[in-house]
Amino acid sequence: MPTTTASEPATPKAGRNLPAAVGVGIGLLAAVALGLFVWPWFFVLLVAVALSLAVIEVHRALSRKGMHAALLPIVVGTGVSVVGGWLVAQWGLGSPTAFIVACLGATVIASLAARLRGGAEGFLRDAAASTFLVAYIPLMGVFVSLLMGEPDGTLRILALILCVVAGDTGAYAVGSLIGRHKLAPLISPGKTWEGLAGALVIAALVGLAIALWFLPMPWWLGLLFGATVALAGVLGDLVESLIKRDAGLKDMSNFLPGHGGVMDRLDSLLVAVPVGWLVLHLGLGG
């Protein structure tokens, strides 16, 4: 029977290093809180770094399927579009949306140009990988810059995070207690329709509380905000699970010890951000 020596780190049965997971989790929470409430520029920079690492992770997953994206132009374009979009909004240099669209368009052009030297063999496959990466990560991630560019941007970001967390918590709690009917057994066997209902209800209630006490929008819009953000979060989780299954991966990477990859933490938020931005933009303006 194998024994654990004193030099081996304690890990749970699932193979996670619990002390590392807790330490990294606390560090991430502190960094996000510091950025949101003290240094907004730090939060935007943190998002840009996280999205750039996510690009690297998904690029590696695609490479396992023989799809080779133009990594460098996409990483640079991700950072410039996120940070630049926020700076344009902060400094009043024009439309941050126009800047972001132009930046992402330039990123696609640069990625296609970088692939030209590889010849015709596999061009369509690699070009598809590049455009998928741009659409999946920076295109959705830049909505963080648009949210943060508003005068009440910190509250909008915080509201979105709270609703996503509420949705995850509601799905887990309700699914664990009464979950019987599988939502997507071929993608994520643990998810149930009952858990999805719990996610929507709990997140909608949190959205209602946000509308009543934090953001000046109608109560019904708060319910809609919470429910749609939670639904988008579930979709994001399923999409990332499909990518990992197709690529034969358990985690996207080991960038975050005890947690796996950056995308393993961002999957729900990444898809929820543009949905939350749209609802808040329609309800609060921008």
Disulfide bonds with the S-S distance in Angstrom:
none
